[in-house]
Amino acid sequence: MIRTFSDLIALMEKNALSLATDSRKAEENNVFVFLPLAQSSHKGIQYPSIGFIADAIKNGAKYIVLTEENYTNFKNEYPLPDEISFTFVENTRSALGELAQIAFGTKNYPIPVLAVIGTNGKTTSSYLLEHLYKSCGKNPAVLGTVSYHWQGHFEDAPLTTPDCLTLHKALSDIKKAHCDVVIMEVSSHALDQNRVAGIEFDGAIFTNLTQDHLDYHENMENYFQAKAKIFLEMPKKNKAMSIFGNDTYGQRLIDLCPTAIPFYLHPKGSADCSCIKTDTPILHGQLKANSPQGLVIEHCFNGEKWELSTHLVGEHNACNILGVECLALQLGFSIADLQKLSTFAGVPGRLERIYDEKKNISYFVDYAHTPDALVHAQDALRKAGFNRIVTVFGCGGDRDRTKRPLMGKAVAEASDIVILTSDNPRTENPEQILDDIMPGLVTAKEVHRIANRKEALQFATKTAQNGDAVLIAGKGHETYQIIGKTKHHFSDQEIIKEELCK
């Protein structure tokens, strides 16, 4: 039986049918949507074995959503059961989003959904937004790299942005929990694979774009086009857009999005922050103070000036704050509301400070795992006035190998002492990963190569001196290390605290 997509929508609305995309999870009377493989779109669309459709039917699915080509291939290999209906669509991922709206009641979603996009700064920005909403008496939900959490619910995040069904189920639960806003980190993979199908965003922040995930996207242009989708291909009337104008790719987006409001960070004393009102306002920020104690940021926006102080360290955090403020101003927050950001304590694993009072040494555990993120983290500590920068870092296995020497170069140029170690080696030989990094470290002042990460951290505590900052990069909030295909409990924070107690 062939059924139109509109008829299937009507049937779902009437009978509350459930959805499945995994043939193993298909159940009686399910709607099974046959999705393409999770690979970069520039490689074309490829589907898994057509036999998965037969498996779904065997497990009870009665309604199959697929392309007409998939249907032809299926009927050439398998008999067509009379009781099964097939619905043809051009794009099964987009169709899944529409069906998910019906299955989980997320169509015309009554709660604002905000997206944070970018290579670095997504997590800190999302937590800053959460803090702002909470400080103003609101009940936010957050879906991101560290966790998915809202009132009455917390779970560690397996993915920065979950799959489409998991996402719509979460939005349904968030609505039932009477939340006021959904703050979502949206990854380039999720945008490229259309995992956010069926979701209309009320606002978005673009933090930056630097080299990462080229094992998936292959080049920076593909990477940019994936990120840009949320601004260019998911329009919503009056959607608020906050875009970092210092970033080259951010400037491209600003040119493409005339209604977006850009934000800029200027070094101390370098900017004439004009506060003249314009048709398209611009948020300017300028550092007034940058020290181990934190930041003071001067602001100019649409005829008004103000200052904000924070215990967060580093210019990149000033950028994160400005991006959140830029979006918040568009969403109706006042300048007085923005002052509540001054009490934000930080994010687990994002320049998370562990302070050794006896020796006056600050250990910063950070998720930096790209060349740009390492540059910004080290630069932040250097400009804050620490005596020396000691950096402990490595690179993940089974990931983009081209960035490994670039990671080494980023550390060599900005650190006084480098301690090269393992990150999550996965199925690669840890020593080979370190070999790949070493060419970038040829200009480093002092390098220590210790593949065992625990031993590397212990060495760092013995090497650091009064007034130093120790940057422990790569794993951030993670409480595990992946060796082979096994996750072992491992926490940078726990090991440093244990060493400081000795």
C-alpha positions in Angstrom: 0.0 0.0 0.0 1.3 3.5 -0.9 0.3 6.3 1.5 0.9 10.0 1.0 2.9 11.9 3.6 0.0 14.1 4.4 -2.2 11.0 5.0 0.5 9.6 7.2 0.7 12.8 9.2 -3.1 12.7 9.7 -2.9 9.0 10.7 -0.3 9.8 13.3 -2.3 12.7 14.7 -5.4 10.5 15.0 -3.7 7.3 16.3 -0.7 8.6 18.3 1.7 6.3 16.4 5.3 6.0 17.7 8.4 6.4 15.6 11.6 4.4 15.1 14.8 4.9 13.1 16.6 1.8 14.4 15.1 -1.4 13.0 16.1 -3.2 16.2 13.9 -0.9 18.2 10.9 -1.1 15.8 7.7 -2.2 17.5 4.1 -3.2 16.7 2.5 -0.5 14.5 5.6 1.7 14.5 6.3 4.2 11.8 9.9 3.3 10.7 11.9 6.1 9.0 14.7 4.8 6.8 17.6 7.2 7.4 20.8 7.6 5.4 24.2 7.0 6.9 25.6 9.6 9.3 28.3 10.9 7.0 29.3 14.3 5.7 26.7 15.6 3.2 29.3 16.7 0.7 30.1 13.0 0.1 26.6 12.5 -1.1 23.7 10.6 0.5 24.2 6.9 1.1 21.8 4.5 2.8 22.5 1.4 4.9 21.5 -2.1 3.8 17.9 -2.2 2.5 17.5 -5.3 4.7 17.0 -3.0 7.7 13.6 -2.2 6.4 12.7 -5.9 6.3 14.0 -6.2 9.9 11.8 -3.3 11.0 8.8 -4.9 9.4 9.7 -8.2 11.1 9.7 -6.4 14.4 6.2 -5.0 13.9 6.5 -1.7 12.0 3.5 -1.2 9.8 4.4 2.2 8.2 7.7 2.7 6.3 8.9 6.2 5.3 11.6 6.1 2.6 12.6 7.5 -0.8 11.1 6.1 -3.9 14.5 4.8 -5.0 14.7 2.9 -1.6 11.3 1.5 -2.2 12.2 0.2 -5.7 15.4 -1.4 -4.3 13.4 -3.0 -1.5 10.6 -4.5 -3.6 13.3 -5.9 -6.0 14.7 -7.9 -3.1 11.8 -8.6 -0.7 8.1 -9.4 -1.1 5.7 -6.5 -0.3 3.4 -7.5 2.5 -0.2 -6.3 2.0 -0.6 -4.9 5.5 2.5 -2.6 5.2 2.1 1.0 3.9 5.0 2.8 2.3 5.3 6.6 2.1 7.7 8.2 -0.3 9.6 11.4 0.6 12.5 13.3 -0.9 14.4 13.7 2.3 13.9 11.2 5.1 15.7 13.3 7.7 13.5 16.3 7.1 10.4 14.0 7.1 11.5 12.6 10.5 11.5 16.1 12.0 7.9 16.7 10.8 6.8 13.3 12.1 8.6 13.9 15.4 6.7 17.1 15.9 3.5 15.0 15.8 4.8 12.1 17.9 6.1 14.3 20.7 3.9 17.3 20.5 6.6 19.7 19.6 4.9 21.4 16.7 4.3 25.1 17.4 6.5 24.7 20.4 5.5 27.2 23.1 9.0 27.6 24.7 11.8 29.7 23.1 14.6 27.5 21.8 18.1 29.2 21.6 21.1 27.8 19.8 24.8 28.3 20.4 26.9 27.6 17.4 30.7 27.7 17.0 33.9 25.7 17.4 34.8 27.1 20.8 32.8 28.7 23.5 29.5 26.9 23.0 29.4 25.3 26.5 30.5 28.4 28.4 28.0 30.5 26.4 25.2 28.1 27.1 25.9 28.1 30.9 26.2 31.9 30.9 22.7 32.0 29.3 21.4 29.5 31.9 22.8 31.6 34.7 21.2 34.8 33.3 17.8 33.2 33.1 18.0 31.6 36.5 19.2 34.9 38.0 16.1 36.6 36.5 13.8 34.0 38.1 13.3 31.8 35.0 13.5 28.0 34.7 15.9 27.1 31.8 16.8 23.8 30.3 20.2 23.1 28.8 21.2 20.5 26.1 24.9 20.5 25.4 28.3 18.9 25.6 28.5 18.4 29.3 24.9 17.3 30.1 21.2 17.5 29.3 19.6 19.0 32.4 16.5 20.9 33.5 14.4 20.9 36.7 14.0 17.3 37.9 16.3 15.9 35.3 20.0 15.4 34.7 22.0 13.1 32.5 25.5 13.1 31.1 25.5 14.0 27.4 26.6 11.2 25.0 26.5 13.8 22.2 26.7 17.6 22.1 23.4 17.6 20.1 21.3 14.4 20.4 19.6 12.6 17.5 16.3 13.9 16.2 14.0 11.6 18.1 16.0 12.0 21.4 15.9 15.7 20.9 12.1 15.9 20.3 11.5 13.6 23.3 13.7 15.9 25.4 11.7 19.0 24.2 8.5 17.2 25.1 9.8 16.4 28.6 11.1 20.0 29.0 7.6 21.4 28.2 6.1 19.1 30.8 8.6 20.4 33.4 7.3 23.9 32.8 10.6 25.3 31.7 10.8 28.9 30.3 13.5 28.5 27.7 15.6 25.8 26.0 19.3 26.5 25.5 21.0 24.2 23.1 24.5 23.7 21.8 24.2 22.7 18.2 27.1 20.9 16.6 28.2 21.1 12.9 27.6 17.3 12.7 24.0 17.8 13.9 23.3 20.5 11.4 24.9 18.6 8.5 22.9 15.5 9.4 19.7 17.5 10.1 19.3 16.1 13.6 17.5 19.4 14.5 14.8 18.8 11.9 11.4 20.0 13.0 12.8 22.6 15.5 12.4 26.3 15.0 15.0 28.4 16.8 14.1 31.7 18.3 17.7 32.9 18.6 21.3 31.9 17.9 24.8 32.9 18.9 27.8 32.4 16.6 30.9 32.3 18.7 33.7 31.6 16.2 34.9 29.1 13.6 38.4 27.5 13.7 39.9 24.2 12.5 38.2 21.2 13.9 36.3 18.1 12.7 38.0 18.1 9.2 38.1 14.3 9.4 34.3 14.7 8.9 33.9 18.0 6.9 37.3 17.6 5.0 37.7 21.4 4.5 36.8 24.7 6.3 34.3 25.8 3.7 32.2 22.6 4.2 32.5 23.2 8.0 31.4 26.8 7.7 28.4 25.9 5.4 27.3 23.4 8.0 27.4 25.9 10.8 25.7 28.6 8.7 22.6 26.5 8.1 21.0 27.6 11.3 21.3 31.2 10.3 20.6 30.9 6.6 18.4 27.8 6.1 16.3 27.7 9.3 14.7 31.1 9.2 12.1 32.2 11.7 10.5 35.6 11.6 12.2 38.0 14.0 14.8 35.4 15.1 17.5 37.0 17.2 21.0 36.5 15.9 24.2 37.4 17.7 27.4 37.0 15.6 31.1 37.6 16.6 32.4 40.1 14.1 36.1 39.7 15.0 35.9 36.2 13.5 36.5 36.0 9.7 33.6 33.5 9.2 31.5 35.6 11.6 31.9 38.6 9.4 30.8 36.5 6.4 27.6 35.6 8.3 27.0 39.2 9.2 27.2 40.1 5.5 24.7 37.4 4.8 22.3 38.1 7.7 21.4 41.8 7.6 19.1 41.6 10.6 21.8 40.0 12.8 23.4 42.1 15.5 27.2 41.7 15.6 29.4 42.0 18.7 33.1 42.9 18.8 35.8 42.8 21.5 38.6 45.4 21.4 41.9 45.5 23.3 42.2 48.0 26.1 42.3 51.5 24.8 42.1 50.6 21.1 38.5 51.3 20.3 36.3 54.3 19.9 33.2 52.7 21.2 30.7 55.0 19.6 27.3 54.8 21.3 25.4 56.6 18.6 22.1 54.8 17.9 21.9 53.2 14.5 19.3 51.3 12.5 21.3 48.1 13.2 22.9 48.3 16.6 26.3 46.9 17.3 27.6 45.7 20.7 31.2 46.8 21.4 33.2 45.5 24.3 36.6 46.7 25.5 38.8 45.2 28.2 39.4 47.6 31.0 41.1 45.0 33.2 42.5 41.5 32.7 44.2 39.9 35.6 44.4 36.6 37.5 41.5 37.9 39.5 39.3 38.3 36.4 38.0 40.8 33.8 36.4 44.2 33.7 34.6 44.8 30.4 33.4 48.2 29.1 30.3 48.1 26.9 28.8 50.4 24.3 25.4 49.6 22.7 22.8 51.7 21.0 23.5 54.9 22.9 24.3 53.4 26.3 27.6 52.5 28.2 28.2 50.2 31.1 30.8 48.0 32.8 30.7 44.4 33.9 33.2 42.7 36.2 33.7 38.9 36.3 36.0 36.4 38.0 36.3 34.5 34.7 39.8 34.7 33.2 40.8 35.5 29.6 39.7 37.4 26.5 37.9 34.5 25.1 35.6 34.6 28.1 35.0 38.3 27.4 33.9 37.2 23.9 31.6 34.6 25.4 30.0 37.1 27.7 29.5 39.6 24.9 27.9 37.0 22.7 25.4 36.2 25.4 24.7 39.8 26.2 24.2 40.6 22.5 21.5 37.8 22.2 20.0 38.7 25.6 19.5 42.3 24.6 17.5 41.2 21.6 15.4 38.9 23.7 14.3 41.7 26.0 16.8 41.6 28.9 17.8 44.9 30.3 21.3 46.2 31.0 20.6 45.9 34.7 19.7 42.2 34.1 23.1 41.7 32.4 24.9 42.7 35.5 23.8 39.3 37.0 26.4 37.7 34.7 29.1 39.1 37.1 28.2 36.3 39.6 28.7 33.5 37.1 31.2 31.0 38.7 32.2 29.1 35.5 31.7 25.8 33.8 33.1 22.4 34.7 36.2 21.8 32.5 36.2 25.3 31.0 39.3 27.0 32.5 38.1 25.4 35.7 40.5 26.6 38.4 42.1 24.5 41.1 44.2 26.7 43.3 47.2 25.5 45.4 47.2 28.1 48.2 50.5 26.8 49.7 52.5 27.3 46.5 50.3 30.0 44.8 49.9 27.9 41.7 46.7 27.9 39.6 45.7 24.7 37.7 43.2 25.3 34.9 41.4 22.2 33.5 40.1 23.0 30.1 38.3 21.3 27.2 40.6 23.0 24.6 41.2 20.4 21.9 41.7 22.5 18.8 44.7 24.7 17.9 42.7 27.8 18.2 41.2 26.8 21.6 44.7 26.1 22.9 46.0 29.5 21.6 43.1 31.3 23.3 43.5 29.4 26.6 47.2 30.0 26.8 46.8 33.6 25.7 44.2 34.2 28.3 46.5 33.0 31.1 49.5 34.9 29.7 47.6 38.2 29.5 46.2 37.6 33.0 49.7 38.0 34.3 50.8 34.6 35.5 54.6 34.1 35.7 54.9 31.0 33.5 52.5 28.9 31.5 52.9 25.1 31.8 50.7 23.2 29.4 49.7 19.5 29.6 48.0 18.3 26.4 47.7 15.6 23.8 45.4 14.7 20.9 42.5 12.3 20.6 43.0 9.1 18.7 40.8 8.2 15.7 40.3 11.9 15.0 41.6 14.5 12.6 45.4 13.8 12.3 46.1 17.0 10.3 45.5 19.2 13.3 48.1 17.3 15.6 51.2 19.2 14.5 49.1 22.4 14.6 48.2 21.6 18.2 51.9 21.2 19.0 52.7 24.5 17.2 50.0 26.3 19.2 51.4 25.1 22.5 55.1 25.6 21.5 54.5 29.3 20.7 52.6 30.2 23.9 53.9 28.0 26.7 57.1 28.1 28.8 57.0 24.3 29.6 55.2 21.7 27.5 54.2 18.3 28.9 53.0 16.1 26.0 50.8 13.3 27.0 47.8 11.2 25.9 44.2 12.4 25.6 41.8 9.7 24.6 44.0 7.5 22.4 41.1 5.2 21.5 42.3 2.5 19.1 45.5 4.3 18.0 49.0 3.7 19.5 49.5 6.6 22.0 53.2 6.9 21.1 52.2 7.3 17.4 49.8 10.2 18.3 52.7 11.9 20.2 54.9 11.4 17.2 52.4 13.1 15.0 52.3 16.1 17.4 56.1 16.4 17.8 56.9 18.3 14.5 54.8 21.2 15.8 56.9 21.4 19.0 60.3 22.0 17.4 60.4 25.6 18.6 59.2 24.8 22.2 61.4 26.1 25.0 61.1 22.9 27.1 59.3 19.7 26.3 58.6 16.6 28.4 57.0 13.6 26.7 55.0 11.4 29.1 52.4 9.2 27.4 50.7 8.1 30.7 48.4 11.0 31.5 48.3 10.4 35.2 52.1 10.5 35.4 52.2 13.6 33.2 49.8 15.4 35.7 51.9 14.3 38.6 55.0 15.6 36.9 53.2 19.0 36.3 52.6 19.4 40.0 56.3 18.8 40.7 57.4 21.2 38.0 55.1 24.2 38.6 56.4 27.1 40.8 55.0 30.1 42.7 52.9 32.3 40.4 52.6 29.8 37.6 49.5 28.7 35.7 49.2 25.1 34.7 46.9 24.5 31.7 45.6 20.9 31.6 44.0 20.8 28.1 41.8 18.4 26.1 39.5 16.5 28.4 37.8 19.3 30.5 34.7 17.9 32.1 35.2 14.3 31.0 35.5 11.7 33.8 36.9 9.0 31.6 39.8 8.1 29.3 39.1 6.0 26.2 41.8 3.4 25.6 41.1 1.0 22.8 37.3 0.8 22.8 37.0 0.9 26.6 36.1 3.9 28.8 38.2 3.9 32.0 37.4 6.3 34.9 39.8 9.2 34.7 39.4 12.8 36.0 42.1 15.5 35.6 40.6 17.4 38.5 40.6 14.4 40.8 44.3 13.6 40.1 45.4 17.2 40.6 43.5 17.5 43.9 44.9 14.2 45.1 48.5 15.4 44.4 47.9 18.7 46.2 46.7 16.8 49.3 50.0 14.9 49.5 
